[in-house]
Amino acid sequence: MTTLTADRQLRVLHVVRQFHPNCGGLEDFVANLARTQIEAGIDARVLTLDRQFTRPDVTLPERDALGPIPIRRIPFRGSKRYPLAPGFLAALGDADLVHVHAIDFFFDALAATRLMHGKPLVATTHGGFFHTGAHSTLKKLWFSGPTRLSALAYRAIVACSEQDEATFATIAGEKVVLIENGVDIGKLAGRARPTKSKRLVSIGRLAANKRPDHLLAAFARLVAADREWHLAIVGAESDWSAEQLRAEIERHGLGTHVDLHIGLDDAGLARVVAGSSLFVSASEYEGFGIALIEAASAGLGIVVNGNTAFRELAARHEGIRLTDFANPDAAAAAIRAAYDALPEMRCVPDWVGAYAWPAVAARYGEVYRRALGLEANRAQFQQPVSASVKYRSELPEAVKMQGK
């Protein structure tokens, strides 16, 4: 049993394959959770790989920081799908608890060596490895075999969506806890264009499961009927490179109607959102849907592909319009209908406040306490109320809307 005294911080090591300066939903999640924990008095650190998958020829510094978050990077070899990083054991240091993000080499390796390192383990699923249908038979076999075996070493497995909860409960049973992702709802709060316009924004990694080809096919239908439409695509290179996406844009003859923004920081993203009225996503798979909630916090209208995660959000919250982006005509019609239904002034739904980080981090704190069998200083797990929780009170009345 671990006992934390008043003068000793809980030490948590977050282990994630990609982190700063890489940009994406997983990286944002880890950064926001660690930052919120540090604000609450927890010693939170990050262990990650020393090269970005999109720039494998550039080795990043072993020691770094993202604001208050210390970062340590270790070398790896092999495929980005399952990178091998044998130096992980020596990098665990004096952590009281290791929190693994996603189901990959780190998840398996830390489980296999648990008797050597002796650290209590917690994991967050982040969609597992089912983001695409590729190699589905092999994935199912791996999940029911090695992943099930590795899960035995974890004291808790946090599912970040209802679909993850149902999936991982089949191999980990009562160890699975549902904590939906936190979202930095203050980042884009109320930033959408004040009055409606035919300007769309899509936010997310240029990954195969995001289906940028489907998005562009639907958008081409819109432009064919009305040349006023404009689309901004914001993301980081992944399965699709910027060059490949630009070629696809030109193939559809959309060069003057689509702007591509790669690797924008938060301020740059806010500037793009400030010129937009609708958020669109053709994604076939999402672990949760962080970008959708950020878009809602900005006051954007929402039109997204009906994947499982988006359907779950739409079932609980109003203002989310689902369509089938595999059918470009249907998707274009849904976007037009969403535009027609937009109020003249932007609206921010009340429900976005439920995803603020302090409340989510507090739930993780309870998971940690149980995983450690704690007699702990509870104050370290109590989160302060941040500006992101209070942001709605600072918005003009015109942009507020009573939501579900």
N, C-alpha and C positions, 0 to 999 in steps of 0.2 A: 504494500500500500504506500502511495506517495503522500507525503505531508508537505504542504507549502507554508512556510512561515510568512509573517507580514512583511519581512524584509527580503523575501526571495521570490522573484518573478517566475511564473510558469514559462518554461522554454519549449516552444513549438517549432518544429522544422517542417515547412511545407516543401514537398518534393514534387516537381512538375517538369516535364520534358522540355518545354519551351517557356521562356519568360522574357522580360525586358532585355534587349530592345524589340523583341518580337511583339507584334500586335495581334490580338484576337480575343475571342470571348473567354477562353480558358485563362489566358494571361491576365485579362482584366479581373476575372473572378478572384484569382489568387492574390493579385495586388490589392484589391479592395478589402478582401477578408483579412489579409495580414495587416494592412494599414489600420483598419478598424480595431483589430486586436491590440495593436501597439498603443493606440489611443486609450484603450481600456487597461493598460498596464501589463500586457502579456509580452514576453520577449519572442516575437515572431520573426523567423528568418526563412529564406528560400534557397533550396538546392536545385540546380538545373543543369542542363547540358551547355557545353562551351561553344557550340556553333548553332546558328539558325539553319533550319532545314532549307530555307530559300536562298541562303548564302553559305553553303558548306565549306567554301574555301577561306572564310574569314574566321579566325579564332578570337573569341572574346576574352577579356581579362578574367582571371580566376576569381578575383575579389571585386565586388562592385556594390552599388546601392541604387535603389529606386526610392528617392525621398528618404523616409526613415527606415526602409526595409533593407537589411543586409542581404546580399546575394553571394552565393558561392557557386562556381561553375566547374564541372568536371568533364574530361574528354569522353568521347564515345566513338564507336565504330558500328558499321552495319547499316541497315535500312532505316529510314525515318519512320517506317511503320512499326519497327521493333528495335530501337537503338540499344546497343549493348554498352553499358557504362560500368565497367568492373571496379572503378574507384569509389563507388557509392558508400561502402562500409566505412572507409576512413573519413568520410565527410559528414557522418552523422553527428559527430561531436558529443556535446553534453545535453542533447535534447531530452526533455522529459517525455515527449510524445512526438511521433512522426506521422504527419498527415499527408497521404499520397493522393495526388490528383490525377484521375483517369486510370484506365485499365491497360497497362502496357508493361514494359520490362521492369520498371521500378516496382509496380504492384507485385509482380511475381518474385522478383529477386529479394525484396525485403521480407516477403513471406518465407521464402526458402531458407533465409539466413537468420530467422528470428531467434534461434537459440544462440547464435553468435553475437548479435548486437543487443538482444534483450530489451529492445524498445517497444512500448505499447504502440500498436498500429491502428490508425483510422484511415479510411479512404472515402473519397467522393467520386461518384461514378462518371459524371459528365457525359452521359450517353454511351458509356462503354466503348466498344469498337464496332457499333452497328450503324455508323453514319451513312453508309451506302450499302447497296445490295451485293456489291462485288464480293466474291469468295464466300457467299453466305453459308454454304455447307461446311466449309472449313472453320468459319467463325463459330458456328453452332457447336461443332465438335470441340473446339478449343474452350469455348465457354463452359460446356458441360463437363470437361475434363480438367485441364490445368487451372482455369479460372476458379472453378468450384474448389479445387484443392487449395489454391492460394488463399481463398476467402476464409478458410479455417483459421488462418493466423491473425485475422483482423478482429479487433474487439467491437468495431462498429463499421458499417458500410452505409454511407449517406447517399441516398438517391436524390438527385436534384430535380426530378420530375416524376409524375405518376407513372409514366411508361417505364422509367428506370426502376421504380419501386416494384412494379409487377414483374419485370424481367429478373432482377437480382434476388427477389424473394424466392425464386425457384431454386437458387443454389445456396443462399445464405440465410433464409428463413427469418427469424426474429432479430438477427443482427442488423437488418436493413431498417433505416430510419429515413423518413421523407423530410427533407428540408429544401424547399424550392430556392432557387438561386437568388441571392441578393443582387440588386441593381443600383448603380449610381444614378438615382433619379434626379439628383441636383445638377448633373453635368449638362443636360440639355433642357432643363426645366423651362417650359414656356417659350422655347426659342424658335418654334415654327413661324413661318411667314404669317403676319397678323391677319392678312386677308387672303382668300382662296386664290389659287392660281394653278395652271396646268403643269406644275413642276413636281416631279417625283424624285425620291431618293431611296436608294437601296444600300444597306449597310451590312457588311459581313465579309469574311475571308473569301477569296476567290477559289473556293474548293468545289470539287465535283458535285457534292451533294447540294450545294447552293443553286445549282442549275442556272448559271448566267446565260446559257444559250436559250433556255425557255423564257427567261425574262426579256431578252432582246427580241425574240420572236413575237411575244405579245406586244411589246412596245412598238415594234415595227407596224403592227396593225393599227395602233393608235395614231401614229404619225401619218400613215397612208390616208387616214380620214381627216386629220386635223394637224396642220404643220405647227401649231402652237405648243404642242407637247414637248417637254424636255425632261431628261433623266440624268441624275447624278449617281454614279456608282462609286461607293467609298469602301475600300477594303485593303487587304494585304495579299500579296501573291501567295498562291498555294498550288493546287493541282493545275490551275490556270495561271499563266504568266500574264503580265500587263500587255505584252506584245501579242499573245494569242487572243486576248479579249479585244484589243484594238482591231485586230484582223476580223474578228466576228462582227464588231460594230460596223466596219467598212463593208463587209459582205452584205449587210442589211441596208446599206446606204444611209446610215444614221450618224455619220461623222459630225454633222452640225447640230445634232439633237441630243448627243450623249457626251457628258464629261466624265472622265475616269480619274479618280483621286486615289493614289496609292500611298499608304502609310501616313495618313493625316494624324496629327495630334488632336487632343480634345478641342482645342481652340479652333483648329481648322475644320473639324467636323461640325462644330457649332455654327461656323460661318456658312457651311453648305446647307445645313438644316434650316438656317434662318431664311433661305431663299425658297424653301420647299413647302408643299401643302400635304403631300401624301407619301407614306412609307410603303414600299412594295418589296416582297420577297417571294422568289420562286422555289425556295429551298424544299427539297424532298425529305430532309431529316434535320431535326434540331434536338439537341439534348434538353433544351428548355425554351429559349426564346428571349434572351437578354436584349437583343437589338430591338425587338418588337416593343418591349416595355419601355426602353429608353425613348423610342419614337413616340409612344403614347405620352410619356412625360413631357415631351416637347410640344404636344398639341397637334401632332400630325394625324391625319386620317390613316387607317390601316387597311391594306389589301394584301393578303398573303396566301400562299399555297396551303391546301388543307392537309398538312402533315399532322402526325399524332400530337406533337407538342403544341402546335398552333390551335388545333381543335380543342385541346384541353383548356387552353387559355380563353378561347372564344366562348366555350361553354360556361365559364365563370364570369366573364367580363364583357360588357357591352362595348360596341364601337370597333370590333374586330371583324372585318369582312373576309370570308374564306372563298377561294375559287380554285380552279384546276389550271395551273400554268402549263400543264402538258397540252392543253387545248388553248392555243394562242387567241383564238377569237373569243372564247368564253372569258379568258383572263382580261382581255382588252375591254370587254363589255362590263366586267366587274369594276375595273378601274374607272371607267366613265361614270358608272352608277355611283361609285363612292365619291367622285368629284361633284356630281350633281347634288349629293346629299350633304356635302360639307356646309357647315354654317358659315356665314359671311365673316365671322371673327373666330379665331382659333379657340379650341376647347381642350382643357386638360382634365381627364377623368380622375375622380377621387381614388379609384382603386389602385392607382400606381403606388400610393404611399405604403401599401402593405409589403412592398418589396424593398423598403429602405434597408441599408446595410446594418445599422445597429441592432435591429430586431433579429436579423438573420444570424449575425455573429453571436448574439446571446444564445441562440439555440445551439450553435456549434459548441459554445462553452459548456452547455449542459451535457452534450455528447462526450466532450473531453473529460468532464468530471466523472461520468460513469465509466469511461474507458480506463481511467486511472484508478478507479476504486477510491476516489478521493475523500479524504478529509482535507479540504482545500480552503484557501482563503477565497470565499465566494466573491469578494469584491473584484477580483481579477477577471471575473466572467460577466460582470455587469457593464453593459455598454452605455456610453454617454449618448444623449440625444444630439444628433448632429444636424448641421444645416440642411442636409438632404431630407430629413424628416419634416422640417418646418417650412420647406420651400414654398408650399402652396399658399401660406398666409402672406407671402411677399409678392404674389402675383396680382396683377390687376384683376378686378372682379370679372372683367369681360372675358378672361381666358379660363375661368373656372367652370366646371360642369359637375353636376351631381351624377356620380356613376354608381355601378352596382357595388 
